Amino acid sequence: MFSKLIALLAVPVVLGAQQMTDTIAYRPVTLVDAVRLAKENNVSAVTAVNSVRNANLQIRSARAELYPSVTGSLNQSKSSGERLGQSGTLVPYNSAWTYSTGLTIGQTLFDGGKSFADVRARKADVVAAEANVTTTEFSVALQVKQQYNAVLAAKEQEAAARAQLELANQELQVSIAKVNAGAANVADSLNNVVAVGNAQINILTAQQNARAASAALTRLVGTPYLITAVTSDTVDLPRATLDSATLMTWALDGPVVRQFQAQLASAEAAQRSAKTGYLPTVTARFNYGGNGTSAYGIGADPFPYSKALALSLNYPIFNGYQRENAVAAAQINAENAQAQIKDQKLAAQQTIITQIGLLRNDEDKIRVQLISIRASEEALRVTQQRYALGAGTLVDVLTSQSNLILARQQLIQTRLDYRNARAQIEAFIGRDLP
């Protein structure tokens, strides 16, 4: 029987030998640096910044409609071949080179204010794009914080599992000594063998969770090297006094709300632009050009030049409901933007109320759970002493260990929930909490 016990006691050693040796180097970074790197490198952040550049280019294009168009031309041609003569016969011919030059200037004199409305719409698009940059930055920051918090939680889980392993090893040594002295049965040692193995499995699980979260964090940050959270950030968070009214005011004017407000301004400007389709368009065009046989008028054969000025007024009497559809589409976009602003304000209100409640609950839970851990540690110490003196059973010790493990896991989860609740609030208000 004792030889079988020795074989079973070797199981935890085998499990420990199978632990993955992580040879990959991780570079610890603070949360502030992780968020900063993500703003610089994350694909969503880069795309949002480039959308502002594109919107500014559209402003330049819209302003160009207010300026005259200028086109210059230089042409030369030479013909040869055959043609019909007077008697119906084919006559070969070979003409000289002919040249022509031209300059055309066009200007829209009146378009119902469409050009100015388009410029205003494109400026509003820039404001919307800039607001989208802010929204994207805080959205990316929220994802970074959540993954960073996941790394911290995994490291806390590993620390708790190692503490669990240390306790299990201590109990295993005590049970082995008692079995050898005939003061305990083999079942006690076997139960402790299982406890040691479970602790080692928990360590492996926590390490894998940390690797996965660090890899996800690295992708969000966009660095060419792997990063992980700084272990020193795993501390008890202080109780912070938050003004609910202030947070609500910030949330109702947060980055997402501002983005939709800018989109509404753009939609309203586009609506004014679409309505100009009901007004006529007046354009002017000036042509100046000449042609001759000398090279573009340079030489003894001068060009005969002509000038032409044309004014035109156009009004689409019926164009297949294109202007009507444009006006209706612009109105729909404006109504959608108004509805989205209202919904985002309600969403911000809901999030702030919910997350502040969770934040305050988690603060109280952390305080209570810290006391619970101390109480569980003291209860375990007493049951261990009773078991060592033969006044208690192994079941009492294992129960106390389970209570301590559960208390630590609850604290780790509450800390994670607390950090994520803060990150949610920061994403909606568009600023970091103190």
Backbone torsions as a table, in degrees:
resi	resn	phi	psi	omega
1	MET	NA	-41.7	-178.3
2	PHE	-66.0	-34.6	177.6
3	SER	-64.9	-37.0	176.3
4	LYS	-65.1	-37.9	177.8
5	LEU	-62.8	-40.7	177.9
6	ILE	-60.2	-41.3	179.3
7	ALA	-63.4	-40.8	179.7
8	LEU	-68.9	-34.8	179.0
9	LEU	-65.8	-19.6	179.2
10	ALA	-78.3	-14.8	-177.5
11	VAL	-59.0	-49.1	178.2
12	PRO	-58.8	-33.6	178.4
13	VAL	-64.1	-40.6	177.8
14	VAL	-63.8	-43.7	178.5
15	LEU	-60.8	-40.1	179.2
16	GLY	-65.2	-34.9	179.1
17	ALA	-69.4	-23.9	-178.0
18	GLN	-85.5	-2.2	178.8
19	GLN	-61.0	135.9	-177.5
20	MET	-69.5	127.2	174.9
21	THR	-86.5	110.3	-175.7
22	ASP	-83.9	103.2	-179.5
23	THR	-90.6	-3.3	179.8
24	ILE	-76.6	133.9	-178.8
25	ALA	-88.0	126.1	176.4
26	TYR	-107.9	138.2	179.2
27	ARG	-99.9	114.2	179.9
28	PRO	-69.7	134.8	176.3
29	VAL	-133.4	152.4	177.0
30	THR	-76.1	164.9	179.3
31	LEU	-63.4	-39.2	179.6
32	VAL	-61.4	-44.1	179.6
33	ASP	-68.2	-36.3	179.0
34	ALA	-63.2	-44.1	178.5
35	VAL	-64.6	-41.1	179.8
36	ARG	-63.4	-44.2	179.4
37	LEU	-64.2	-37.5	179.1
38	ALA	-65.1	-38.7	178.0
39	LYS	-63.7	-29.3	-178.7
40	GLU	-85.9	-33.5	-167.9
41	ASN	-116.3	-22.9	-174.9
42	ASN	-61.9	139.1	-175.2
43	VAL	-62.0	-36.8	179.6
44	SER	-66.8	-40.2	178.9
45	ALA	-66.2	-42.2	178.8
46	VAL	-63.9	-42.8	179.6
47	THR	-63.4	-40.6	-180.0
48	ALA	-64.6	-40.8	178.4
49	VAL	-64.7	-41.1	179.4
50	ASN	-67.6	-27.0	176.9
51	SER	-65.8	-30.8	175.2
52	VAL	-66.0	-41.1	178.0
53	ARG	-61.6	-43.3	178.3
54	ASN	-63.6	-39.3	179.2
55	ALA	-64.3	-37.5	176.9
56	ASN	-66.6	-34.6	175.7
57	LEU	-64.4	-35.0	178.5
58	GLN	-67.7	-31.0	175.0
59	ILE	-63.2	-43.6	179.0
60	ARG	-61.6	-40.7	178.5
61	SER	-65.6	-39.7	-180.0
62	ALA	-67.4	-39.7	178.0
63	ARG	-66.4	-30.6	-179.9
64	ALA	-63.2	-22.7	177.4
65	GLU	-66.7	-19.4	179.0
66	LEU	-83.0	-12.9	-177.1
67	TYR	-98.6	155.9	177.4
68	PRO	-71.8	151.0	174.5
69	SER	-93.0	136.1	-177.5
70	VAL	-125.4	127.7	180.0
71	THR	-131.0	126.1	174.4
72	GLY	-110.2	149.4	-177.8
73	SER	-142.0	144.6	173.3
74	LEU	-133.6	126.7	-178.0
75	ASN	-135.4	150.0	171.9
76	GLN	-147.0	146.7	-177.3
77	SER	-150.5	157.9	178.1
78	LYS	-149.1	131.0	-177.0
79	SER	-113.0	148.9	175.5
80	SER	-157.6	166.4	-179.1
81	GLY	136.4	-140.8	-179.5
82	GLU	-131.0	155.4	176.1
83	ARG	-147.4	165.4	-179.2
84	LEU	-77.4	131.4	175.8
85	GLY	-86.5	-174.9	-177.3
86	GLN	-67.1	-30.3	-179.8
87	SER	-91.9	8.7	179.5
88	GLY	84.8	9.4	178.4
89	THR	-94.2	160.2	178.3
90	LEU	-82.2	127.9	-177.6
91	VAL	-117.7	123.5	176.8
92	PRO	-72.1	148.9	177.7
93	TYR	-146.0	159.3	178.8
94	ASN	-151.9	102.6	-174.3
95	SER	-83.2	165.8	175.6
96	ALA	-82.4	164.7	176.8
97	TRP	-65.0	138.7	173.3
98	THR	-119.5	146.0	-175.6
99	TYR	-128.1	153.3	176.7
100	SER	-149.6	147.8	175.7
101	THR	-130.1	153.9	-179.9
102	GLY	-157.5	153.3	176.5
103	LEU	-140.0	125.9	-179.1
104	THR	-124.9	129.5	178.5
105	ILE	-123.0	125.7	178.1
106	GLY	-123.7	144.3	-178.1
107	GLN	-146.9	131.6	173.2
108	THR	-84.7	117.4	-177.7
109	LEU	-83.4	-32.3	-178.7
110	PHE	-153.5	127.7	176.4
111	ASP	-133.2	23.0	179.2
112	GLY	75.9	13.5	-178.2
113	GLY	86.8	11.3	-177.5
114	LYS	-62.2	-43.0	-177.3
115	SER	-62.0	-43.1	179.5
116	PHE	-66.9	-39.4	177.7
117	ALA	-64.5	-37.7	178.4
118	ASP	-65.1	-38.9	178.0
119	VAL	-63.3	-44.5	178.8
120	ARG	-62.8	-39.2	179.2
121	ALA	-64.4	-42.7	-179.8
122	ARG	-68.2	-34.3	175.1
123	LYS	-64.5	-39.9	176.7
124	ALA	-64.6	-33.9	176.4
125	ASP	-63.0	-36.7	178.3
126	VAL	-65.3	-43.8	178.2
127	VAL	-61.2	-41.8	178.1
128	ALA	-63.9	-40.2	179.2
129	ALA	-66.1	-39.2	177.6
130	GLU	-65.9	-39.3	176.2
131	ALA	-65.3	-34.7	177.7
132	ASN	-66.3	-33.4	176.2
133	VAL	-60.9	-45.8	179.2
134	THR	-63.3	-44.1	179.1
135	THR	-61.2	-43.5	-179.6
136	THR	-65.1	-40.6	179.9
137	GLU	-60.6	-43.5	-179.2
138	PHE	-75.3	-28.8	174.4
139	SER	-66.9	-43.9	176.8
140	VAL	-65.3	-40.0	178.6
141	ALA	-61.5	-38.2	178.0
142	LEU	-62.5	-44.3	178.7
143	GLN	-63.9	-40.6	178.6
144	VAL	-62.7	-44.8	-178.8
145	LYS	-64.1	-39.2	179.9
146	GLN	-64.7	-42.9	178.3
147	GLN	-70.0	-37.9	176.8
148	TYR	-61.0	-43.9	178.1
149	ASN	-64.3	-34.7	177.4
150	ALA	-64.9	-37.8	176.5
151	VAL	-64.0	-45.2	179.2
152	LEU	-60.6	-43.0	179.5
153	ALA	-63.0	-40.4	178.8
154	ALA	-64.1	-39.0	178.3
155	LYS	-68.4	-36.6	175.7
156	GLU	-65.3	-38.6	177.6
157	GLN	-63.8	-39.2	178.0
158	GLU	-65.3	-42.0	178.8
159	ALA	-62.7	-41.0	178.4
160	ALA	-65.9	-38.7	179.7
161	ALA	-67.6	-36.1	177.9
162	ARG	-68.5	-37.7	174.6
163	ALA	-64.2	-38.6	176.3
164	GLN	-63.0	-40.2	178.9
165	LEU	-64.8	-39.7	-179.9
166	GLU	-63.9	-43.3	178.1
167	LEU	-64.5	-42.1	-179.4
168	ALA	-64.2	-38.8	177.7
169	ASN	-65.1	-40.1	178.0
170	GLN	-62.1	-45.4	179.5
171	GLU	-65.9	-34.2	178.7
172	LEU	-64.3	-43.1	179.0
173	GLN	-64.3	-39.4	178.3
174	VAL	-64.4	-44.2	-178.2
175	SER	-66.5	-37.4	177.1
176	ILE	-62.5	-43.3	179.7
177	ALA	-63.7	-39.1	-179.2
178	LYS	-71.2	-36.4	176.6
179	VAL	-64.3	-44.6	179.5
180	ASN	-63.3	-30.4	179.4
181	ALA	-86.9	-3.3	179.9
182	GLY	77.6	13.5	-178.3
183	ALA	-94.0	-5.0	179.3
184	ALA	-145.9	163.8	179.8
185	ASN	-96.4	170.3	-177.2
186	VAL	-64.5	-30.1	-178.2
187	ALA	-58.5	-35.8	178.5
188	ASP	-59.6	-45.8	-179.6
189	SER	-66.7	-38.6	179.4
190	LEU	-63.2	-41.8	177.9
191	ASN	-62.5	-36.8	177.7
192	ASN	-71.0	-32.4	174.7
193	VAL	-60.5	-44.3	178.1
194	VAL	-62.5	-40.2	179.7
195	ALA	-63.0	-40.8	177.2
196	VAL	-63.9	-44.5	179.4
197	GLY	-62.4	-42.0	178.7
198	ASN	-63.1	-38.8	178.5
199	ALA	-63.5	-40.8	178.9
200	GLN	-67.1	-38.3	176.7
201	ILE	-63.5	-40.1	178.1
202	ASN	-62.9	-35.3	176.8
203	ILE	-65.2	-46.2	178.9
204	LEU	-60.2	-43.0	179.7
205	THR	-62.7	-44.1	179.5
206	ALA	-64.1	-39.5	178.5
207	GLN	-64.4	-41.3	178.1
208	GLN	-65.5	-39.5	177.0
209	ASN	-62.1	-39.0	178.8
210	ALA	-67.0	-40.3	178.6
211	ARG	-63.8	-46.0	-178.3
212	ALA	-63.5	-43.7	179.7
213	ALA	-66.9	-37.3	178.0
214	SER	-66.2	-38.6	177.8
215	ALA	-65.2	-42.1	177.6
216	ALA	-65.2	-39.0	177.9
217	LEU	-64.0	-40.3	178.9
218	THR	-62.6	-40.3	179.0
219	ARG	-64.8	-41.6	178.9
220	LEU	-64.2	-40.5	-178.0
221	VAL	-74.6	-30.7	176.0
222	GLY	76.8	28.1	178.4
223	THR	-89.2	151.5	178.3
224	PRO	-74.8	-6.3	179.2
225	TYR	-119.6	155.1	-179.5
226	LEU	-76.3	138.2	179.2
227	ILE	-123.6	163.7	176.1
228	THR	-148.3	171.6	-178.3
229	ALA	-77.2	153.8	176.0
230	VAL	-78.2	125.5	-176.4
231	THR	-61.2	-31.2	-177.9
232	SER	-65.7	-15.3	176.6
233	ASP	-73.2	-11.5	179.5
234	THR	-81.5	81.4	-178.8
235	VAL	-132.5	167.1	174.4
236	ASP	-70.6	123.2	-178.1
237	LEU	-75.6	135.8	-179.4
238	PRO	-71.8	154.9	177.5
239	ARG	-74.3	119.6	-176.5
240	ALA	-108.5	138.0	177.3
241	THR	-88.9	117.7	-177.9
242	LEU	-114.6	131.9	177.5
243	ASP	-84.4	110.1	-176.5
244	SER	-62.2	-40.0	-178.5
245	ALA	-64.3	-41.9	179.0
246	THR	-64.7	-44.9	178.9
247	LEU	-61.1	-39.3	179.3
248	MET	-64.9	-41.1	177.8
249	THR	-62.6	-42.9	178.1
250	TRP	-63.8	-41.4	-177.8
251	ALA	-65.6	-38.9	-179.3
252	LEU	-70.5	-12.4	174.3
253	ASP	-122.8	32.0	-178.2
254	GLY	-74.3	177.6	-175.5
255	PRO	-61.6	-37.8	-179.3
256	VAL	-67.6	-42.6	178.5
257	VAL	-62.7	-43.8	179.5
258	ARG	-63.3	-35.2	178.5
259	GLN	-62.7	-46.1	-180.0
260	PHE	-70.4	-30.8	174.6
261	GLN	-64.3	-39.4	176.4
262	ALA	-67.0	-38.4	177.0
263	GLN	-64.8	-34.9	175.9
264	LEU	-64.4	-43.4	177.7
265	ALA	-61.1	-39.9	177.7
266	SER	-64.6	-42.3	-179.7
267	ALA	-65.6	-38.4	178.5
268	GLU	-66.8	-39.3	176.7
269	ALA	-66.2	-39.6	176.9
270	ALA	-64.8	-31.9	177.8
271	GLN	-66.7	-43.0	176.4
272	ARG	-62.9	-39.1	178.5
273	SER	-63.9	-40.4	-179.0
274	ALA	-66.1	-34.5	-178.2
275	LYS	-69.5	-19.2	178.2
276	THR	-68.6	-9.4	175.9
277	GLY	-65.5	-15.3	178.0
278	TYR	-86.9	0.3	179.8
279	LEU	-110.4	153.3	179.4
280	PRO	-73.2	163.5	176.9
281	THR	-117.7	128.6	179.9
282	VAL	-113.2	126.1	-179.5
283	THR	-128.9	154.9	176.5
284	ALA	-126.7	143.3	180.0
285	ARG	-140.3	134.1	179.2
286	PHE	-123.1	128.1	179.2
287	ASN	-118.9	138.1	176.0
288	TYR	-139.4	120.0	-176.5
289	GLY	-160.6	164.5	179.1
290	GLY	-154.0	168.4	178.7
291	ASN	-151.2	159.1	179.9
292	GLY	178.9	-169.2	-176.5
293	THR	-101.0	-11.9	175.3
294	SER	-81.9	157.8	-175.3
295	ALA	-66.1	96.3	177.1
296	TYR	54.5	36.3	175.8
297	GLY	82.9	7.0	179.1
298	ILE	-99.9	110.6	-179.7
299	GLY	144.4	-165.8	-175.8
300	ALA	-76.2	-24.3	-178.0
301	ASP	-94.3	100.5	-177.4
302	PRO	-72.0	158.1	177.0
303	PHE	-85.8	139.7	166.2
304	PRO	-84.3	114.8	-177.2
305	TYR	-96.7	146.6	178.0
306	SER	-127.1	153.9	179.1
307	LYS	-128.4	144.8	179.2
308	ALA	-147.4	133.6	177.0
309	LEU	-122.4	126.5	-177.0
310	ALA	-128.6	135.9	173.4
311	LEU	-117.1	137.8	-179.0
312	SER	-139.9	146.4	176.6
313	LEU	-124.1	126.0	-178.5
314	ASN	-123.5	138.2	176.5
315	TYR	-142.4	118.9	180.0
316	PRO	-76.1	103.5	179.4
317	ILE	-67.1	-43.9	175.2
318	PHE	-149.8	122.4	-178.3
319	ASN	-127.5	37.6	176.7
320	GLY	69.8	33.6	178.3
321	TYR	63.5	23.7	-179.2
322	GLN	-66.7	-45.8	-179.5
323	ARG	-69.9	-38.2	178.0
324	GLU	-61.9	-43.5	178.4
325	ASN	-65.7	-36.5	179.3
326	ALA	-64.5	-42.9	178.6
327	VAL	-64.7	-44.5	-179.8
328	ALA	-63.4	-41.0	179.3
329	ALA	-64.3	-39.8	178.8
330	ALA	-66.0	-38.7	177.5
331	GLN	-65.0	-40.4	178.7
332	ILE	-62.7	-43.6	179.3
333	ASN	-62.1	-39.7	179.2
334	ALA	-66.3	-42.7	178.6
335	GLU	-64.6	-40.1	177.4
336	ASN	-62.0	-41.7	179.8
337	ALA	-64.2	-40.3	177.8
338	GLN	-63.0	-42.7	178.9
339	ALA	-64.9	-37.5	-179.9
340	GLN	-68.5	-36.4	176.6
341	ILE	-62.0	-46.3	179.7
342	LYS	-61.4	-44.6	-178.4
343	ASP	-66.0	-40.2	-179.9
344	GLN	-66.2	-34.9	176.6
345	LYS	-67.0	-40.6	176.7
346	LEU	-65.6	-39.4	178.2
347	ALA	-64.5	-41.1	178.0
348	ALA	-63.3	-42.1	177.9
349	GLN	-61.6	-44.7	179.4
350	GLN	-62.2	-45.1	-177.5
351	THR	-64.6	-44.7	-177.9
352	ILE	-63.4	-46.2	-179.9
353	ILE	-60.9	-44.7	-177.7
354	THR	-67.2	-48.9	-174.4
355	GLN	-71.3	-33.6	176.1
356	ILE	-64.8	-41.7	177.3
357	GLY	-61.3	-44.7	178.7
358	LEU	-64.5	-39.2	-178.4
359	LEU	-62.1	-46.3	-178.6
360	ARG	-69.1	-38.3	176.4
361	ASN	-62.3	-42.1	-179.4
362	ASP	-66.2	-35.8	177.2
363	GLU	-60.3	-45.3	178.5
364	ASP	-67.6	-38.8	179.6
365	LYS	-64.6	-39.1	178.2
366	ILE	-61.5	-44.4	-179.9
367	ARG	-61.0	-44.9	-179.0
368	VAL	-68.9	-39.6	-177.4
369	GLN	-68.9	-31.3	174.4
370	LEU	-63.2	-40.9	176.0
371	ILE	-66.2	-39.2	179.6
372	SER	-62.2	-38.5	178.6
373	ILE	-64.7	-43.5	178.9
374	ARG	-63.1	-39.1	178.3
375	ALA	-66.8	-39.6	179.6
376	SER	-67.3	-37.9	177.5
377	GLU	-63.7	-41.5	179.4
378	GLU	-67.6	-39.6	178.4
379	ALA	-63.8	-39.1	178.1
380	LEU	-65.9	-40.5	179.8
381	ARG	-61.3	-41.5	-178.8
382	VAL	-67.5	-44.7	-179.5
383	THR	-67.1	-33.3	175.9
384	GLN	-63.9	-42.6	179.0
385	GLN	-65.3	-41.3	179.3
386	ARG	-63.6	-40.2	-179.9
387	TYR	-67.2	-41.4	179.9
388	ALA	-63.3	-31.5	179.6
389	LEU	-88.2	-1.7	179.5
390	GLY	82.6	8.9	-179.5
391	ALA	-93.1	-4.6	179.7
392	GLY	-135.9	174.8	-178.8
393	THR	-110.1	162.8	176.7
394	LEU	-64.8	-30.4	178.2
395	VAL	-59.4	-40.2	177.8
396	ASP	-62.8	-41.3	179.9
397	VAL	-65.3	-46.4	-179.4
398	LEU	-64.1	-35.3	176.8
399	THR	-65.3	-43.5	178.1
400	SER	-63.9	-39.4	177.0
401	GLN	-62.5	-43.4	179.7
402	SER	-62.1	-40.9	178.6
403	ASN	-62.8	-39.7	179.0
404	LEU	-67.5	-43.4	178.7
405	ILE	-60.6	-44.6	-179.6
406	LEU	-63.0	-41.1	180.0
407	ALA	-63.7	-40.7	178.6
408	ARG	-66.6	-41.5	179.3
409	GLN	-64.7	-38.6	178.1
410	GLN	-64.7	-39.3	178.1
411	LEU	-65.0	-42.6	179.2
412	ILE	-61.2	-45.3	-179.4
413	GLN	-65.8	-39.2	179.6
414	THR	-66.8	-40.1	175.8
415	ARG	-60.8	-41.7	178.5
416	LEU	-63.6	-44.8	178.5
417	ASP	-62.1	-38.7	179.9
418	TYR	-62.6	-48.2	-179.1
419	ARG	-63.6	-42.5	-179.5
420	ASN	-67.2	-34.4	177.1
421	ALA	-64.0	-42.0	175.9
422	ARG	-61.8	-42.3	-179.4
423	ALA	-63.7	-38.8	177.8
424	GLN	-62.9	-44.0	179.3
425	ILE	-63.4	-43.9	-179.2
426	GLU	-62.8	-36.2	179.5
427	ALA	-65.8	-35.6	-177.4
428	PHE	-81.8	-34.3	-179.2
429	ILE	-86.3	-15.5	177.6
430	GLY	75.8	28.0	177.1
431	ARG	-159.6	161.5	-178.8
432	ASP	-85.2	142.0	176.2
433	LEU	-76.1	152.3	178.4
434	PRO	-68.6	NA	NA
